[in-house]
Amino acid sequence: MNKLELITKLAEEQGLSRAQSKNVVNLFFNHLSDALINGDRVEIRGLCSFKVKEYDSYTGRNPKSGEIVTVKPKRLPFFKVGTELKERVDRGE
């Protein structure tokens, strides 16, 4: 399912216009992104949690040239599946 399919499904099931549904989905993703940018942890009980992992700088190698390069420190979002979702997928619900 992609974002457009989610918007369509929400509009159909909740009796909203596509514009209203699009606003709800965008609001959710924008607030989720803002929280992660601020370093907050986001937890949706039973579904998943998101947090930001910070990685230090390290020395790597360019696979094409073999040249040694320094990789800058970075922050990346990390997704962890919730127990209920894991069990539902396993059972095929």
PDB file with one MODEL, atoms N, CA, C and O in Angstrom:
MODEL        1
ATOM      1  N   MET A   1       0.849  -1.177   0.000  1.00  0.00           N
ATOM      2  CA  MET A   1       0.000   0.000   0.000  1.00  0.00           C
ATOM      3  C   MET A   1       0.889   1.233   0.000  1.00  0.00           C
ATOM      4  O   MET A   1       1.834   1.328   0.783  1.00  0.00           O
ATOM      5  N   ASN A   2       0.586   2.161  -0.870  1.00  0.00           N
ATOM      6  CA  ASN A   2       1.331   3.410  -0.879  1.00  0.00           C
ATOM      7  C   ASN A   2       0.473   4.532  -0.281  1.00  0.00           C
ATOM      8  O   ASN A   2      -0.662   4.298   0.135  1.00  0.00           O
ATOM      9  N   LYS A   3       1.017   5.728  -0.241  1.00  0.00           N
ATOM     10  CA  LYS A   3       0.334   6.853   0.403  1.00  0.00           C
ATOM     11  C   LYS A   3      -1.003   7.173  -0.274  1.00  0.00           C
ATOM     12  O   LYS A   3      -1.996   7.432   0.406  1.00  0.00           O
ATOM     13  N   LEU A   4      -1.031   7.156  -1.590  1.00  0.00           N
ATOM     14  CA  LEU A   4      -2.269   7.449  -2.323  1.00  0.00           C
ATOM     15  C   LEU A   4      -3.347   6.413  -2.034  1.00  0.00           C
ATOM     16  O   LEU A   4      -4.518   6.758  -1.873  1.00  0.00           O
ATOM     17  N   GLU A   5      -2.953   5.145  -1.967  1.00  0.00           N
ATOM     18  CA  GLU A   5      -3.913   4.079  -1.641  1.00  0.00           C
ATOM     19  C   GLU A   5      -4.438   4.245  -0.213  1.00  0.00           C
ATOM     20  O   GLU A   5      -5.615   3.995   0.047  1.00  0.00           O
ATOM     21  N   LEU A   6      -3.575   4.663   0.705  1.00  0.00           N
ATOM     22  CA  LEU A   6      -3.997   4.909   2.085  1.00  0.00           C
ATOM     23  C   LEU A   6      -5.018   6.051   2.139  1.00  0.00           C
ATOM     24  O   LEU A   6      -6.025   5.954   2.841  1.00  0.00           O
ATOM     25  N   ILE A   7      -4.761   7.115   1.407  1.00  0.00           N
ATOM     26  CA  ILE A   7      -5.682   8.256   1.354  1.00  0.00           C
ATOM     27  C   ILE A   7      -7.036   7.804   0.798  1.00  0.00           C
ATOM     28  O   ILE A   7      -8.077   8.161   1.349  1.00  0.00           O
ATOM     29  N   THR A   8      -7.029   7.037  -0.268  1.00  0.00           N
ATOM     30  CA  THR A   8      -8.268   6.549  -0.886  1.00  0.00           C
ATOM     31  C   THR A   8      -9.043   5.660   0.080  1.00  0.00           C
ATOM     32  O   THR A   8     -10.257   5.806   0.219  1.00  0.00           O
ATOM     33  N   LYS A   9      -8.353   4.744   0.744  1.00  0.00           N
ATOM     34  CA  LYS A   9      -8.993   3.822   1.687  1.00  0.00           C
ATOM     35  C   LYS A   9      -9.615   4.592   2.854  1.00  0.00           C
ATOM     36  O   LYS A   9     -10.739   4.297   3.260  1.00  0.00           O
ATOM     37  N   LEU A  10      -8.897   5.568   3.391  1.00  0.00           N
ATOM     38  CA  LEU A  10      -9.406   6.387   4.497  1.00  0.00           C
ATOM     39  C   LEU A  10     -10.648   7.152   4.062  1.00  0.00           C
ATOM     40  O   LEU A  10     -11.626   7.224   4.806  1.00  0.00           O
ATOM     41  N   ALA A  11     -10.615   7.716   2.873  1.00  0.00           N
ATOM     42  CA  ALA A  11     -11.776   8.466   2.367  1.00  0.00           C
ATOM     43  C   ALA A  11     -12.993   7.559   2.222  1.00  0.00           C
ATOM     44  O   ALA A  11     -14.102   7.939   2.599  1.00  0.00           O
ATOM     45  N   GLU A  12     -12.787   6.358   1.674  1.00  0.00           N
ATOM     46  CA  GLU A  12     -13.890   5.420   1.478  1.00  0.00           C
ATOM     47  C   GLU A  12     -14.478   4.940   2.798  1.00  0.00           C
ATOM     48  O   GLU A  12     -15.696   4.944   2.976  1.00  0.00           O
ATOM     49  N   GLU A  13     -13.614   4.525   3.725  1.00  0.00           N
ATOM     50  CA  GLU A  13     -14.087   3.919   4.967  1.00  0.00           C
ATOM     51  C   GLU A  13     -14.641   4.922   5.970  1.00  0.00           C
ATOM     52  O   GLU A  13     -15.478   4.562   6.798  1.00  0.00           O
ATOM     53  N   GLN A  14     -14.194   6.169   5.912  1.00  0.00           N
ATOM     54  CA  GLN A  14     -14.642   7.157   6.892  1.00  0.00           C
ATOM     55  C   GLN A  14     -15.607   8.189   6.305  1.00  0.00           C
ATOM     56  O   GLN A  14     -16.053   9.094   7.010  1.00  0.00           O
ATOM     57  N   GLY A  15     -15.923   8.056   5.038  1.00  0.00           N
ATOM     58  CA  GLY A  15     -16.873   8.978   4.406  1.00  0.00           C
ATOM     59  C   GLY A  15     -16.324  10.391   4.276  1.00  0.00           C
ATOM     60  O   GLY A  15     -17.075  11.364   4.343  1.00  0.00           O
ATOM     61  N   LEU A  16     -15.006  10.502   4.089  1.00  0.00           N
ATOM     62  CA  LEU A  16     -14.381  11.812   3.937  1.00  0.00           C
ATOM     63  C   LEU A  16     -14.138  12.095   2.464  1.00  0.00           C
ATOM     64  O   LEU A  16     -14.108  11.180   1.641  1.00  0.00           O
ATOM     65  N   SER A  17     -13.969  13.356   2.145  1.00  0.00           N
ATOM     66  CA  SER A  17     -13.554  13.680   0.778  1.00  0.00           C
ATOM     67  C   SER A  17     -12.080  13.305   0.651  1.00  0.00           C
ATOM     68  O   SER A  17     -11.379  13.140   1.649  1.00  0.00           O
ATOM     69  N   ARG A  18     -11.625  13.174  -0.589  1.00  0.00           N
ATOM     70  CA  ARG A  18     -10.205  12.837  -0.788  1.00  0.00           C
ATOM     71  C   ARG A  18      -9.307  13.940  -0.231  1.00  0.00           C
ATOM     72  O   ARG A  18      -8.232  13.654   0.295  1.00  0.00           O
ATOM     73  N   ALA A  19      -9.736  15.195  -0.342  1.00  0.00           N
ATOM     74  CA  ALA A  19      -8.944  16.311   0.168  1.00  0.00           C
ATOM     75  C   ALA A  19      -8.819  16.232   1.694  1.00  0.00           C
ATOM     76  O   ALA A  19      -7.739  16.446   2.244  1.00  0.00           O
ATOM     77  N   GLN A  20      -9.926  15.926   2.368  1.00  0.00           N
ATOM     78  CA  GLN A  20      -9.889  15.792   3.836  1.00  0.00           C
ATOM     79  C   GLN A  20      -9.004  14.618   4.244  1.00  0.00           C
ATOM     80  O   GLN A  20      -8.205  14.717   5.175  1.00  0.00           O
ATOM     81  N   SER A  21      -9.160  13.529   3.541  1.00  0.00           N
ATOM     82  CA  SER A  21      -8.373  12.339   3.826  1.00  0.00           C
ATOM     83  C   SER A  21      -6.888  12.608   3.605  1.00  0.00           C
ATOM     84  O   SER A  21      -6.051  12.184   4.402  1.00  0.00           O
ATOM     85  N   LYS A  22      -6.565  13.306   2.533  1.00  0.00           N
ATOM     86  CA  LYS A  22      -5.170  13.663   2.235  1.00  0.00           C
ATOM     87  C   LYS A  22      -4.604  14.530   3.353  1.00  0.00           C
ATOM     88  O   LYS A  22      -3.457  14.342   3.760  1.00  0.00           O
ATOM     89  N   ASN A  23      -5.394  15.477   3.855  1.00  0.00           N
ATOM     90  CA  ASN A  23      -4.942  16.348   4.940  1.00  0.00           C
ATOM     91  C   ASN A  23      -4.645  15.548   6.209  1.00  0.00           C
ATOM     92  O   ASN A  23      -3.655  15.814   6.892  1.00  0.00           O
ATOM     93  N   VAL A  24      -5.490  14.575   6.525  1.00  0.00           N
ATOM     94  CA  VAL A  24      -5.298  13.748   7.719  1.00  0.00           C
ATOM     95  C   VAL A  24      -4.006  12.940   7.601  1.00  0.00           C
ATOM     96  O   VAL A  24      -3.204  12.901   8.535  1.00  0.00           O
ATOM     97  N   VAL A  25      -3.811  12.298   6.454  1.00  0.00           N
ATOM     98  CA  VAL A  25      -2.619  11.474   6.247  1.00  0.00           C
ATOM     99  C   VAL A  25      -1.359  12.343   6.283  1.00  0.00           C
ATOM    100  O   VAL A  25      -0.371  11.974   6.917  1.00  0.00           O
ATOM    101  N   ASN A  26      -1.388  13.489   5.610  1.00  0.00           N
ATOM    102  CA  ASN A  26      -0.228  14.385   5.613  1.00  0.00           C
ATOM    103  C   ASN A  26       0.063  14.921   7.008  1.00  0.00           C
ATOM    104  O   ASN A  26       1.224  15.032   7.400  1.00  0.00           O
ATOM    105  N   LEU A  27      -0.980  15.254   7.756  1.00  0.00           N
ATOM    106  CA  LEU A  27      -0.814  15.731   9.127  1.00  0.00           C
ATOM    107  C   LEU A  27      -0.114  14.672   9.981  1.00  0.00           C
ATOM    108  O   LEU A  27       0.806  14.982  10.739  1.00  0.00           O
ATOM    109  N   PHE A  28      -0.555  13.428   9.853  1.00  0.00           N
ATOM    110  CA  PHE A  28       0.045  12.332  10.612  1.00  0.00           C
ATOM    111  C   PHE A  28       1.530  12.190  10.281  1.00  0.00           C
ATOM    112  O   PHE A  28       2.371  12.166  11.179  1.00  0.00           O
ATOM    113  N   PHE A  29       1.846  12.096   8.995  1.00  0.00           N
ATOM    114  CA  PHE A  29       3.242  11.900   8.597  1.00  0.00           C
ATOM    115  C   PHE A  29       4.116  13.112   8.917  1.00  0.00           C
ATOM    116  O   PHE A  29       5.285  12.956   9.271  1.00  0.00           O
ATOM    117  N   ASN A  30       3.562  14.312   8.795  1.00  0.00           N
ATOM    118  CA  ASN A  30       4.338  15.516   9.129  1.00  0.00           C
ATOM    119  C   ASN A  30       4.679  15.564  10.613  1.00  0.00           C
ATOM    120  O   ASN A  30       5.806  15.895  10.980  1.00  0.00           O
ATOM    121  N   HIS A  31       3.715  15.236  11.468  1.00  0.00           N
ATOM    122  CA  HIS A  31       3.977  15.254  12.905  1.00  0.00           C
ATOM    123  C   HIS A  31       4.930  14.129  13.306  1.00  0.00           C
ATOM    124  O   HIS A  31       5.768  14.315  14.188  1.00  0.00           O
ATOM    125  N   LEU A  32       4.811  12.982  12.676  1.00  0.00           N
ATOM    126  CA  LEU A  32       5.736  11.882  12.918  1.00  0.00           C
ATOM    127  C   LEU A  32       7.153  12.308  12.538  1.00  0.00           C
ATOM    128  O   LEU A  32       8.092  12.084  13.302  1.00  0.00           O
ATOM    129  N   SER A  33       7.313  12.909  11.384  1.00  0.00           N
ATOM    130  CA  SER A  33       8.619  13.380  10.927  1.00  0.00           C
ATOM    131  C   SER A  33       9.184  14.456  11.843  1.00  0.00           C
ATOM    132  O   SER A  33      10.365  14.425  12.189  1.00  0.00           O
ATOM    133  N   ASP A  34       8.340  15.408  12.237  1.00  0.00           N
ATOM    134  CA  ASP A  34       8.787  16.489  13.132  1.00  0.00           C
ATOM    135  C   ASP A  34       9.293  15.929  14.456  1.00  0.00           C
ATOM    136  O   ASP A  34      10.318  16.373  14.972  1.00  0.00           O
ATOM    137  N   ALA A  35       8.578  14.958  15.001  1.00  0.00           N
ATOM    138  CA  ALA A  35       8.994  14.350  16.268  1.00  0.00           C
ATOM    139  C   ALA A  35      10.357  13.682  16.118  1.00  0.00           C
ATOM    140  O   ALA A  35      11.212  13.822  16.992  1.00  0.00           O
ATOM    141  N   LEU A  36      10.565  12.966  15.028  1.00  0.00           N
ATOM    142  CA  LEU A  36      11.852  12.290  14.807  1.00  0.00           C
ATOM    143  C   LEU A  36      12.970  13.306  14.587  1.00  0.00           C
ATOM    144  O   LEU A  36      14.085  13.106  15.068  1.00  0.00           O
ATOM    145  N   ILE A  37      12.691  14.382  13.875  1.00  0.00           N
ATOM    146  CA  ILE A  37      13.688  15.435  13.664  1.00  0.00           C
ATOM    147  C   ILE A  37      14.115  16.033  14.995  1.00  0.00           C
ATOM    148  O   ILE A  37      15.281  16.381  15.179  1.00  0.00           O
ATOM    149  N   ASN A  38      13.164  16.153  15.929  1.00  0.00           N
ATOM    150  CA  ASN A  38      13.461  16.695  17.262  1.00  0.00           C
ATOM    151  C   ASN A  38      14.116  15.662  18.179  1.00  0.00           C
ATOM    152  O   ASN A  38      14.452  15.973  19.321  1.00  0.00           O
ATOM    153  N   GLY A  39      14.297  14.442  17.688  1.00  0.00           N
ATOM    154  CA  GLY A  39      14.940  13.399  18.483  1.00  0.00           C
ATOM    155  C   GLY A  39      13.992  12.639  19.393  1.00  0.00           C
ATOM    156  O   GLY A  39      14.435  11.846  20.224  1.00  0.00           O
ATOM    157  N   ASP A  40      12.688  12.870  19.248  1.00  0.00           N
ATOM    158  CA  ASP A  40      11.703  12.172  20.073  1.00  0.00           C
ATOM    159  C   ASP A  40      11.466  10.757  19.551  1.00  0.00           C
ATOM    160  O   ASP A  40      11.698  10.459  18.379  1.00  0.00           O
ATOM    161  N   ARG A  41      11.006   9.909  20.437  1.00  0.00           N
ATOM    162  CA  ARG A  41      10.623   8.544  20.073  1.00  0.00           C
ATOM    163  C   ARG A  41       9.121   8.555  19.817  1.00  0.00           C
ATOM    164  O   ARG A  41       8.371   9.176  20.570  1.00  0.00           O
ATOM    165  N   VAL A  42       8.677   7.879  18.770  1.00  0.00           N
ATOM    166  CA  VAL A  42       7.253   7.801  18.437  1.00  0.00           C
ATOM    167  C   VAL A  42       6.824   6.352  18.590  1.00  0.00           C
ATOM    168  O   VAL A  42       7.415   5.454  17.991  1.00  0.00           O
ATOM    169  N   GLU A  43       5.790   6.127  19.400  1.00  0.00           N
ATOM    170  CA  GLU A  43       5.299   4.767  19.613  1.00  0.00           C
ATOM    171  C   GLU A  43       3.820   4.703  19.288  1.00  0.00           C
ATOM    172  O   GLU A  43       3.026   5.498  19.791  1.00  0.00           O
ATOM    173  N   ILE A  44       3.457   3.752  18.443  1.00  0.00           N
ATOM    174  CA  ILE A  44       2.062   3.488  18.121  1.00  0.00           C
ATOM    175  C   ILE A  44       1.798   2.092  18.659  1.00  0.00           C
ATOM    176  O   ILE A  44       2.142   1.099  18.019  1.00  0.00           O
ATOM    177  N   ARG A  45       1.189   2.018  19.830  1.00  0.00           N
ATOM    178  CA  ARG A  45       1.014   0.757  20.559  1.00  0.00           C
ATOM    179  C   ARG A  45       0.451  -0.349  19.681  1.00  0.00           C
ATOM    180  O   ARG A  45      -0.549  -0.163  18.988  1.00  0.00           O
ATOM    181  N   GLY A  46       1.106  -1.499  19.721  1.00  0.00           N
ATOM    182  CA  GLY A  46       0.652  -2.662  18.981  1.00  0.00           C
ATOM    183  C   GLY A  46       1.085  -2.676  17.526  1.00  0.00           C
ATOM    184  O   GLY A  46       1.035  -3.718  16.872  1.00  0.00           O
ATOM    185  N   LEU A  47       1.507  -1.531  17.015  1.00  0.00           N
ATOM    186  CA  LEU A  47       1.879  -1.455  15.604  1.00  0.00           C
ATOM    187  C   LEU A  47       3.392  -1.351  15.433  1.00  0.00           C
ATOM    188  O   LEU A  47       4.023  -2.235  14.853  1.00  0.00           O
ATOM    189  N   CYS A  48       3.968  -0.256  15.946  1.00  0.00           N
ATOM    190  CA  CYS A  48       5.394  -0.046  15.736  1.00  0.00           C
ATOM    191  C   CYS A  48       5.893   1.100  16.600  1.00  0.00           C
ATOM    192  O   CYS A  48       5.120   1.786  17.268  1.00  0.00           O
ATOM    193  N   SER A  49       7.203   1.287  16.570  1.00  0.00           N
ATOM    194  CA  SER A  49       7.806   2.462  17.176  1.00  0.00           C
ATOM    195  C   SER A  49       8.927   2.944  16.269  1.00  0.00           C
ATOM    196  O   SER A  49       9.531   2.168  15.529  1.00  0.00           O
ATOM    197  N   PHE A  50       9.185   4.220  16.344  1.00  0.00           N
ATOM    198  CA  PHE A  50      10.253   4.848  15.574  1.00  0.00           C
ATOM    199  C   PHE A  50      11.150   5.587  16.551  1.00  0.00           C
ATOM    200  O   PHE A  50      10.678   6.176  17.523  1.00  0.00           O
ATOM    201  N   LYS A  51      12.443   5.549  16.283  1.00  0.00           N
ATOM    202  CA  LYS A  51      13.369   6.370  17.042  1.00  0.00           C
ATOM    203  C   LYS A  51      14.514   6.737  16.120  1.00  0.00           C
ATOM    204  O   LYS A  51      14.662   6.163  15.041  1.00  0.00           O
ATOM    205  N   VAL A  52      15.317   7.687  16.544  1.00  0.00           N
ATOM    206  CA  VAL A  52      16.456   8.117  15.751  1.00  0.00           C
ATOM    207  C   VAL A  52      17.713   7.509  16.351  1.00  0.00           C
ATOM    208  O   VAL A  52      17.970   7.635  17.548  1.00  0.00           O
ATOM    209  N   LYS A  53      18.487   6.851  15.505  1.00  0.00           N
ATOM    210  CA  LYS A  53      19.774   6.306  15.934  1.00  0.00           C
ATOM    211  C   LYS A  53      20.866   7.230  15.414  1.00  0.00           C
ATOM    212  O   LYS A  53      20.838   7.676  14.267  1.00  0.00           O
ATOM    213  N   GLU A  54      21.813   7.500  16.275  1.00  0.00           N
ATOM    214  CA  GLU A  54      22.928   8.354  15.877  1.00  0.00           C
ATOM    215  C   GLU A  54      24.154   7.495  15.631  1.00  0.00           C
ATOM    216  O   GLU A  54      24.509   6.643  16.446  1.00  0.00           O
ATOM    217  N   TYR A  55      24.793   7.731  14.502  1.00  0.00           N
ATOM    218  CA  TYR A  55      25.979   6.975  14.111  1.00  0.00           C
ATOM    219  C   TYR A  55      27.183   7.912  14.084  1.00  0.00           C
ATOM    220  O   TYR A  55      27.103   9.020  13.554  1.00  0.00           O
ATOM    221  N   ASP A  56      28.290   7.467  14.653  1.00  0.00           N
ATOM    222  CA  ASP A  56      29.515   8.251  14.648  1.00  0.00           C
ATOM    223  C   ASP A  56      30.166   8.206  13.275  1.00  0.00           C
ATOM    224  O   ASP A  56      29.806   7.396  12.420  1.00  0.00           O
ATOM    225  N   SER A  57      31.116   9.081  13.089  1.00  0.00           N
ATOM    226  CA  SER A  57      31.903   9.101  11.874  1.00  0.00           C
ATOM    227  C   SER A  57      32.760   7.831  11.818  1.00  0.00           C
ATOM    228  O   SER A  57      33.174   7.309  12.853  1.00  0.00           O
ATOM    229  N   TYR A  58      33.017   7.348  10.623  1.00  0.00           N
ATOM    230  CA  TYR A  58      33.878   6.170  10.476  1.00  0.00           C
ATOM    231  C   TYR A  58      34.591   6.224   9.130  1.00  0.00           C
ATOM    232  O   TYR A  58      34.225   6.991   8.240  1.00  0.00           O
ATOM    233  N   THR A  59      35.606   5.398   9.007  1.00  0.00           N
ATOM    234  CA  THR A  59      36.372   5.322   7.771  1.00  0.00           C
ATOM    235  C   THR A  59      35.814   4.184   6.929  1.00  0.00           C
ATOM    236  O   THR A  59      35.650   3.060   7.405  1.00  0.00           O
ATOM    237  N   GLY A  60      35.527   4.496   5.671  1.00  0.00           N
ATOM    238  CA  GLY A  60      35.000   3.501   4.758  1.00  0.00           C
ATOM    239  C   GLY A  60      35.824   3.455   3.488  1.00  0.00           C
ATOM    240  O   GLY A  60      36.863   4.108   3.378  1.00  0.00           O
ATOM    241  N   ARG A  61      35.355   2.688   2.543  1.00  0.00           N
ATOM    242  CA  ARG A  61      36.085   2.561   1.282  1.00  0.00           C
ATOM    243  C   ARG A  61      35.104   2.723   0.118  1.00  0.00           C
ATOM    244  O   ARG A  61      34.024   2.133   0.110  1.00  0.00           O
ATOM    245  N   ASN A  62      35.504   3.536  -0.863  1.00  0.00           N
ATOM    246  CA  ASN A  62      34.709   3.721  -2.068  1.00  0.00           C
ATOM    247  C   ASN A  62      34.782   2.412  -2.867  1.00  0.00           C
ATOM    248  O   ASN A  62      35.872   2.000  -3.264  1.00  0.00           O
ATOM    249  N   PRO A  63      33.630   1.746  -3.112  1.00  0.00           N
ATOM    250  CA  PRO A  63      33.669   0.451  -3.787  1.00  0.00           C
ATOM    251  C   PRO A  63      34.180   0.511  -5.228  1.00  0.00           C
ATOM    252  O   PRO A  63      34.720  -0.474  -5.731  1.00  0.00           O
ATOM    253  N   LYS A  64      34.018   1.646  -5.892  1.00  0.00           N
ATOM    254  CA  LYS A  64      34.481   1.757  -7.287  1.00  0.00           C
ATOM    255  C   LYS A  64      35.986   1.955  -7.371  1.00  0.00           C
ATOM    256  O   LYS A  64      36.680   1.252  -8.105  1.00  0.00           O
ATOM    257  N   SER A  65      36.478   2.928  -6.605  1.00  0.00           N
ATOM    258  CA  SER A  65      37.894   3.283  -6.735  1.00  0.00           C
ATOM    259  C   SER A  65      38.782   2.629  -5.681  1.00  0.00           C
ATOM    260  O   SER A  65      40.000   2.561  -5.846  1.00  0.00           O
ATOM    261  N   GLY A  66      38.180   2.154  -4.609  1.00  0.00           N
ATOM    262  CA  GLY A  66      38.967   1.578  -3.519  1.00  0.00           C
ATOM    263  C   GLY A  66      39.560   2.637  -2.603  1.00  0.00           C
ATOM    264  O   GLY A  66      40.267   2.321  -1.647  1.00  0.00           O
ATOM    265  N   GLU A  67      39.263   3.903  -2.907  1.00  0.00           N
ATOM    266  CA  GLU A  67      39.777   5.019  -2.119  1.00  0.00           C
ATOM    267  C   GLU A  67      39.175   5.019  -0.711  1.00  0.00           C
ATOM    268  O   GLU A  67      37.988   4.746  -0.532  1.00  0.00           O
ATOM    269  N   ILE A  68      40.006   5.329   0.278  1.00  0.00           N
ATOM    270  CA  ILE A  68      39.530   5.411   1.665  1.00  0.00           C
ATOM    271  C   ILE A  68      38.867   6.769   1.853  1.00  0.00           C
ATOM    272  O   ILE A  68      39.431   7.807   1.507  1.00  0.00           O
ATOM    273  N   VAL A  69      37.652   6.740   2.410  1.00  0.00           N
ATOM    274  CA  VAL A  69      36.890   7.963   2.632  1.00  0.00           C
ATOM    275  C   VAL A  69      36.392   8.000   4.078  1.00  0.00           C
ATOM    276  O   VAL A  69      36.210   6.963   4.717  1.00  0.00           O
ATOM    277  N   THR A  70      36.180   9.210   4.571  1.00  0.00           N
ATOM    278  CA  THR A  70      35.611   9.390   5.901  1.00  0.00           C
ATOM    279  C   THR A  70      34.118   9.645   5.754  1.00  0.00           C
ATOM    280  O   THR A  70      33.704  10.573   5.059  1.00  0.00           O
ATOM    281  N   VAL A  71      33.323   8.828   6.403  1.00  0.00           N
ATOM    282  CA  VAL A  71      31.870   8.979   6.374  1.00  0.00           C
ATOM    283  C   VAL A  71      31.478   9.853   7.554  1.00  0.00           C
ATOM    284  O   VAL A  71      31.850   9.579   8.695  1.00  0.00           O
ATOM    285  N   LYS A  72      30.723  10.906   7.269  1.00  0.00           N
ATOM    286  CA  LYS A  72      30.319  11.858   8.309  1.00  0.00           C
ATOM    287  C   LYS A  72      29.361  11.202   9.308  1.00  0.00           C
ATOM    288  O   LYS A  72      28.689  10.224   8.982  1.00  0.00           O
ATOM    289  N   PRO A  73      29.306  11.747  10.526  1.00  0.00           N
ATOM    290  CA  PRO A  73      28.305  11.251  11.484  1.00  0.00           C
ATOM    291  C   PRO A  73      26.905  11.505  10.923  1.00  0.00           C
ATOM    292  O   PRO A  73      26.694  12.458  10.173  1.00  0.00           O
ATOM    293  N   LYS A  74      25.959  10.652  11.288  1.00  0.00           N
ATOM    294  CA  LYS A  74      24.606  10.823  10.760  1.00  0.00           C
ATOM    295  C   LYS A  74      23.570  10.341  11.757  1.00  0.00           C
ATOM    296  O   LYS A  74      23.864   9.590  12.687  1.00  0.00           O
ATOM    297  N   ARG A  75      22.350  10.797  11.531  1.00  0.00           N
ATOM    298  CA  ARG A  75      21.185  10.395  12.318  1.00  0.00           C
ATOM    299  C   ARG A  75      20.201   9.757  11.354  1.00  0.00           C
ATOM    300  O   ARG A  75      19.850  10.350  10.334  1.00  0.00           O
ATOM    301  N   LEU A  76      19.753   8.542  11.677  1.00  0.00           N
ATOM    302  CA  LEU A  76      18.824   7.842  10.800  1.00  0.00           C
ATOM    303  C   LEU A  76      17.622   7.328  11.589  1.00  0.00           C
ATOM    304  O   LEU A  76      17.771   6.870  12.722  1.00  0.00           O
ATOM    305  N   PRO A  77      16.418   7.404  10.985  1.00  0.00           N
ATOM    306  CA  PRO A  77      15.247   6.852  11.664  1.00  0.00           C
ATOM    307  C   PRO A  77      15.335   5.329  11.694  1.00  0.00           C
ATOM    308  O   PRO A  77      15.821   4.701  10.753  1.00  0.00           O
ATOM    309  N   PHE A  78      14.862   4.756  12.778  1.00  0.00           N
ATOM    310  CA  PHE A  78      14.887   3.310  12.979  1.00  0.00           C
ATOM    311  C   PHE A  78      13.475   2.859  13.308  1.00  0.00           C
ATOM    312  O   PHE A  78      12.832   3.425  14.192  1.00  0.00           O
ATOM    313  N   PHE A  79      12.983   1.842  12.602  1.00  0.00           N
ATOM    314  CA  PHE A  79      11.635   1.306  12.764  1.00  0.00           C
ATOM    315  C   PHE A  79      11.715  -0.015  13.516  1.00  0.00           C
ATOM    316  O   PHE A  79      12.543  -0.869  13.198  1.00  0.00           O
ATOM    317  N   LYS A  80      10.856  -0.179  14.510  1.00  0.00           N
ATOM    318  CA  LYS A  80      10.777  -1.448  15.225  1.00  0.00           C
ATOM    319  C   LYS A  80       9.320  -1.894  15.238  1.00  0.00           C
ATOM    320  O   LYS A  80       8.440  -1.153  15.675  1.00  0.00           O
ATOM    321  N   VAL A  81       9.075  -3.099  14.762  1.00  0.00           N
ATOM    322  CA  VAL A  81       7.711  -3.624  14.674  1.00  0.00           C
ATOM    323  C   VAL A  81       7.185  -3.956  16.072  1.00  0.00           C
ATOM    324  O   VAL A  81       7.935  -4.416  16.934  1.00  0.00           O
ATOM    325  N   GLY A  82       5.886  -3.719  16.287  1.00  0.00           N
ATOM    326  CA  GLY A  82       5.254  -4.038  17.558  1.00  0.00           C
ATOM    327  C   GLY A  82       4.854  -5.507  17.632  1.00  0.00           C
ATOM    328  O   GLY A  82       4.701  -6.172  16.608  1.00  0.00           O
ATOM    329  N   THR A  83       4.687  -6.004  18.850  1.00  0.00           N
ATOM    330  CA  THR A  83       4.360  -7.409  19.068  1.00  0.00           C
ATOM    331  C   THR A  83       3.044  -7.802  18.415  1.00  0.00           C
ATOM    332  O   THR A  83       2.963  -8.848  17.771  1.00  0.00           O
ATOM    333  N   GLU A  84       2.010  -6.978  18.572  1.00  0.00           N
ATOM    334  CA  GLU A  84       0.702  -7.319  17.996  1.00  0.00           C
ATOM    335  C   GLU A  84       0.767  -7.426  16.478  1.00  0.00           C
ATOM    336  O   GLU A  84       0.205  -8.357  15.902  1.00  0.00           O
ATOM    337  N   LEU A  85       1.439  -6.490  15.825  1.00  0.00           N
ATOM    338  CA  LEU A  85       1.566  -6.532  14.371  1.00  0.00           C
ATOM    339  C   LEU A  85       2.356  -7.759  13.939  1.00  0.00           C
ATOM    340  O   LEU A  85       1.987  -8.431  12.976  1.00  0.00           O
ATOM    341  N   LYS A  86       3.430  -8.049  14.639  1.00  0.00           N
ATOM    342  CA  LYS A  86       4.262  -9.203  14.329  1.00  0.00           C
ATOM    343  C   LYS A  86       3.429 -10.484  14.387  1.00  0.00           C
ATOM    344  O   LYS A  86       3.528 -11.336  13.504  1.00  0.00           O
ATOM    345  N   GLU A  87       2.615 -10.612  15.426  1.00  0.00           N
ATOM    346  CA  GLU A  87       1.784 -11.800  15.588  1.00  0.00           C
ATOM    347  C   GLU A  87       0.689 -11.885  14.532  1.00  0.00           C
ATOM    348  O   GLU A  87       0.408 -12.968  14.018  1.00  0.00           O
ATOM    349  N   ARG A  88       0.061 -10.738  14.199  1.00  0.00           N
ATOM    350  CA  ARG A  88      -0.995 -10.726  13.172  1.00  0.00           C
ATOM    351  C   ARG A  88      -0.448 -11.132  11.808  1.00  0.00           C
ATOM    352  O   ARG A  88      -1.087 -11.887  11.075  1.00  0.00           O
ATOM    353  N   VAL A  89       0.735 -10.629  11.471  1.00  0.00           N
ATOM    354  CA  VAL A  89       1.338 -10.988  10.187  1.00  0.00           C
ATOM    355  C   VAL A  89       1.693 -12.459  10.160  1.00  0.00           C
ATOM    356  O   VAL A  89       1.492 -13.131   9.149  1.00  0.00           O
ATOM    357  N   ASP A  90       2.217 -12.960  11.258  1.00  0.00           N
ATOM    358  CA  ASP A  90       2.597 -14.371  11.349  1.00  0.00           C
ATOM    359  C   ASP A  90       1.376 -15.284  11.179  1.00  0.00           C
ATOM    360  O   ASP A  90       1.460 -16.330  10.535  1.00  0.00           O
ATOM    361  N   ARG A  91       0.228 -14.872  11.770  1.00  0.00           N
ATOM    362  CA  ARG A  91      -0.991 -15.681  11.670  1.00  0.00           C
ATOM    363  C   ARG A  91      -1.699 -15.489  10.341  1.00  0.00           C
ATOM    364  O   ARG A  91      -2.587 -16.270  10.002  1.00  0.00           O
ATOM    365  N   GLY A  92      -1.323 -14.459   9.576  1.00  0.00           N
ATOM    366  CA  GLY A  92      -1.950 -14.218   8.277  1.00  0.00           C
ATOM    367  C   GLY A  92      -3.277 -13.517   8.357  1.00  0.00           C
ATOM    368  O   GLY A  92      -4.100 -13.669   7.454  1.00  0.00           O
ATOM    369  N   GLU A  93      -3.523 -12.755   9.402  1.00  0.00           N
ATOM    370  CA  GLU A  93      -4.812 -12.034   9.551  1.00  0.00           C
ATOM    371  C   GLU A  93      -4.885 -10.839   8.641  1.00  0.00           C
ATOM    372  O   GLU A  93      -5.888 -10.126   8.636  1.00  0.00           O
TER     373      GLU A  93
ENDMDL
END
